[in-house]
Amino acid sequence: MAAVKKLFAFLQDHFPDRLGVLLLANLSGVGRMIMNMVMPFVTEDVKAKIHVIPSAHDKREEMLTQFIDLEHVPSFIGGKGSYIFNAEEYYHGSIEGVDKCVVSEEKIKEYITTMPYHA
C-alpha cells in the first residue's frame, strides 16, 4: 500500500494538470472496489476530475452530456456513436515501410532497454 501511495504522490506532484476529466464506464464490482481503495490517496483536485458513469440509462445520459455530445459516445456506453476503431486501417501507411501496426519482439526489447528512466 505504501508503494501505491508513493506512486500517486509522484504522479500528482509531477503531472498535476495532465488530466482533464476521467470518465469510467461499465465498472465491475472489482473495479469499484479498487476505486474505493485508491481514492483516499488521490488529492481533492484529481478526485473532482474522476467520474464513474452510472448504470441507470437516464442518469448515464445526463452525466455524459455534461462532457460530450452523445453523437460521439459509443453505443455500448449509452451514446449514439456507431464508429468502430480499426487499428489496421488507422495505422496503415502512417510509418514508412511498416504495413502492420505490430512491433517485433526485438524492437520492444530494444525500446525497453534504451528508454530513459524518469523517477
Rosetta blueprint (number, residue, H / E / L):
1 M L
2 A H
3 A H
4 V H
5 K H
6 K H
7 L H
8 F H
9 A H
10 F H
11 L H
12 Q H
13 D H
14 H H
15 F L
16 P L
17 D L
18 R L
19 L L
20 G L
21 V L
22 L E
23 L E
24 L E
25 A L
26 N L
27 L L
28 S L
29 G H
30 V H
31 G H
32 R H
33 M H
34 I H
35 M H
36 N H
37 M H
38 V H
39 M H
40 P H
41 F H
42 V L
43 T L
44 E H
45 D H
46 V H
47 K H
48 A L
49 K L
50 I E
51 H E
52 V E
53 I L
54 P L
55 S L
56 A L
57 H H
58 D H
59 K H
60 R H
61 E H
62 E H
63 M H
64 L H
65 T H
66 Q H
67 F H
68 I L
69 D L
70 L H
71 E H
72 H H
73 V L
74 P E
75 S H
76 F H
77 I H
78 G L
79 G L
80 K L
81 G E
82 S L
83 Y L
84 I L
85 F L
86 N L
87 A H
88 E H
89 E H
90 Y H
91 Y H
92 H L
93 G L
94 S L
95 I L
96 E L
97 G L
98 V L
99 D L
100 K L
101 C L
102 V L
103 V L
104 S L
105 E H
106 E H
107 K H
108 I H
109 K H
110 E H
111 Y H
112 I H
113 T H
114 T H
115 M L
116 P L
117 Y L
118 H L
119 A L
